[in-house]
Each structure stands twice: as C-alpha cells, then as structure tokens.
Amino acid sequence: MAAEWVGDTGTRCLRLWGAVDIFDAATVAAGAREVVAAGGEVTVSLEAAESVDTSVTQVLIALRRALGADGRSLRLDTPSAPVVTIWRQAGLACEFGLIGD
C-alpha cells in the first residue's frame, strides 16, 4: 500500500508515497468518508509520491469539494513535481489550488 491516514480529530493527514494507484483507492476513499463525517481539516502529504492515478485523484477531488462545501479545507503538503506536472497536463491544477505554482 502507498497510502496511509494518520491523526485522529482536528487535522488528519493522508500520506501518499511511491506509485499511488487503484490498489490504494479503497484506503483513501474509506478515510475520506470518515473525515467528511467526523469533521476537521485534511493535509495530503505528496512529497514522496511518484504518481497518483486517476482513481485516487478522483477521490481527492471529491474529498476537497465535500470539505469545501462544509467550510473546511484540503491542503497539499509539498506536492512532488511529477504529480503536479501530471495534474497540470490533465487540467486539474485548479482543483488543487496549483495555479501559478
């Protein structure tokens, strides 16, 4: 697995590393459902991520939107250059606040 949720209440952190793919999507989605229900903010640590596939990207977008609708936020912590490049090429930079970086 290349995904792990850490922390409890308040700010939860989702750590992603290596090649994050469909095999990690269930872990990311389960934690996302818990965070949305429990409250709090989310930080996603992408420093060690080499790539994030579309299944996990979709969950992150849905999580960011759900948190935003509730006045909460999802913050990216040190996104890796390969991930940022892929999201920009896919036209998703604005979904993650990466415009102008």
DOVEX-621950 format. One record per residue (C-alpha): chain; residue in one letter; x negated, y negated, z negated; residue number from 1. Coordinates in nm, 4 decimals, decimal comma, always signed. Layout:
# residues N
R	ch	aa	X	Y	Z	i
R	A	A	X	Y	Z	NUM $
...
END
This chain:
# residues 101
R	ch	aa	X	Y	Z	i
R	A	M	+0,0000	+0,0000	+0,0000	1 $
R	A	A	-0,1154	-0,3514	+0,0817	2 $
R	A	A	+0,1431	-0,5376	-0,1270	3 $
R	A	E	+0,1929	-0,5849	-0,4992	4 $
R	A	W	+0,4205	-0,8072	-0,7101	5 $
R	A	V	+0,2639	-0,9420	-1,0300	6 $
R	A	G	+0,4037	-1,1515	-1,3116	7 $
R	A	D	+0,7459	-1,1459	-1,4688	8 $
R	A	T	+0,9514	-1,4586	-1,5313	9 $
R	A	G	+0,8753	-1,8059	-1,4068	10 $
R	A	T	+0,6367	-1,7797	-1,1126	11 $
R	A	R	+0,5984	-1,4375	-0,9548	12 $
R	A	C	+0,3038	-1,3661	-0,7287	13 $
R	A	L	+0,3125	-1,1400	-0,4252	14 $
R	A	R	-0,0402	-1,0277	-0,3418	15 $
R	A	L	-0,0969	-0,9109	+0,0152	16 $
R	A	W	-0,4227	-0,7663	+0,1462	17 $
R	A	G	-0,5544	-0,5838	+0,4496	18 $
R	A	A	-0,3077	-0,4995	+0,7251	19 $
R	A	V	+0,0387	-0,5591	+0,5776	20 $
R	A	D	+0,2944	-0,3665	+0,7803	21 $
R	A	I	+0,6243	-0,1785	+0,7857	22 $
R	A	F	+0,4968	+0,0587	+0,5185	23 $
R	A	D	+0,4771	-0,2370	+0,2785	24 $
R	A	A	+0,8090	-0,3958	+0,3757	25 $
R	A	A	+1,0151	-0,1966	+0,1224	26 $
R	A	T	+0,7905	-0,3092	-0,1645	27 $
R	A	V	+0,8040	-0,6709	-0,0504	28 $
R	A	A	+1,1828	-0,6609	+0,0007	29 $
R	A	A	+1,2545	-0,4946	-0,3357	30 $
R	A	G	+1,0503	-0,7556	-0,5203	31 $
R	A	A	+1,2117	-1,0333	-0,3180	32 $
R	A	R	+1,5593	-0,9173	-0,4197	33 $
R	A	E	+1,4525	-0,9145	-0,7867	34 $
R	A	V	+1,3020	-1,2636	-0,7654	35 $
R	A	V	+1,6092	-1,4120	-0,5987	36 $
R	A	A	+1,8349	-1,2586	-0,8653	37 $
R	A	A	+1,6124	-1,3424	-1,1640	38 $
R	A	G	+1,5127	-1,6988	-1,0762	39 $
R	A	G	+1,1742	-1,8618	-1,0697	40 $
R	A	E	+0,9246	-1,9590	-0,8046	41 $
R	A	V	+0,7115	-1,7382	-0,5784	42 $
R	A	T	+0,3484	-1,7641	-0,4774	43 $
R	A	V	+0,2268	-1,5415	-0,1958	44 $
R	A	S	-0,1462	-1,4701	-0,2063	45 $
R	A	L	-0,2683	-1,4133	+0,1502	46 $
R	A	E	-0,6397	-1,4701	+0,1043	47 $
R	A	A	-0,7262	-1,1033	+0,1647	48 $
R	A	A	-0,4605	-1,0389	+0,4311	49 $
R	A	E	-0,5937	-0,9474	+0,7740	50 $
R	A	S	-0,2499	-0,9357	+0,9348	51 $
R	A	V	+0,1173	-0,9455	+0,8387	52 $
R	A	D	+0,3545	-0,7684	+1,0764	53 $
R	A	T	+0,6991	-0,8852	+1,1804	54 $
R	A	S	+0,8896	-0,6731	+0,9280	55 $
R	A	V	+0,7130	-0,8324	+0,6312	56 $
R	A	T	+0,7162	-1,1758	+0,7949	57 $
R	A	Q	+1,0949	-1,1489	+0,8283	58 $
R	A	V	+1,1284	-1,0631	+0,4587	59 $
R	A	L	+0,9083	-1,3601	+0,3634	60 $
R	A	I	+1,1160	-1,5958	+0,5783	61 $
R	A	A	+1,4393	-1,4650	+0,4259	62 $
R	A	L	+1,2908	-1,4992	+0,0765	63 $
R	A	R	+1,1770	-1,8572	+0,1422	64 $
R	A	R	+1,5214	-1,9505	+0,2711	65 $
R	A	A	+1,7019	-1,7833	-0,0204	66 $
R	A	L	+1,4793	-1,9577	-0,2732	67 $
R	A	G	+1,5175	-2,2912	-0,0934	68 $
R	A	A	+1,8958	-2,2632	-0,0957	69 $
R	A	D	+1,8711	-2,2344	-0,4728	70 $
R	A	G	+1,6296	-2,5299	-0,5096	71 $
R	A	R	+1,3285	-2,3032	-0,5633	72 $
R	A	S	+1,0174	-2,2584	-0,3542	73 $
R	A	L	+0,7846	-2,0072	-0,1969	74 $
R	A	R	+0,4240	-2,1245	-0,1854	75 $
R	A	L	+0,1462	-1,9713	+0,0238	76 $
R	A	D	-0,1831	-1,9418	-0,1617	77 $
R	A	T	-0,4873	-1,9549	+0,0664	78 $
R	A	P	-0,3400	-1,8003	+0,3814	79 $
R	A	S	-0,6087	-1,6268	+0,5847	80 $
R	A	A	-0,6986	-1,7716	+0,9237	81 $
R	A	P	-0,5852	-1,4620	+1,1200	82 $
R	A	V	-0,2406	-1,4688	+0,9592	83 $
R	A	V	-0,1990	-1,8435	+1,0119	84 $
R	A	T	-0,3065	-1,8075	+1,3766	85 $
R	A	I	-0,0544	-1,5299	+1,4405	86 $
R	A	W	+0,2300	-1,7219	+1,2736	87 $
R	A	R	+0,1438	-2,0341	+1,4752	88 $
R	A	Q	+0,1339	-1,8388	+1,8020	89 $
R	A	A	+0,4718	-1,6872	+1,7165	90 $
R	A	G	+0,6179	-2,0330	+1,6485	91 $
R	A	L	+0,6659	-1,9582	+1,2782	92 $
R	A	A	+0,4279	-2,2137	+1,1270	93 $
R	A	C	+0,7164	-2,4434	+1,0344	94 $
R	A	E	+0,8850	-2,1595	+0,8428	95 $
R	A	F	+0,5883	-2,1539	+0,6070	96 $
R	A	G	+0,5009	-2,5233	+0,5968	97 $
R	A	L	+0,1863	-2,4731	+0,8038	98 $
R	A	I	+0,2444	-2,7599	+1,0456	99 $
R	A	G	-0,0607	-2,9827	+1,0652	100 $
R	A	D	-0,2944	-2,7422	+0,8836	101 $
END
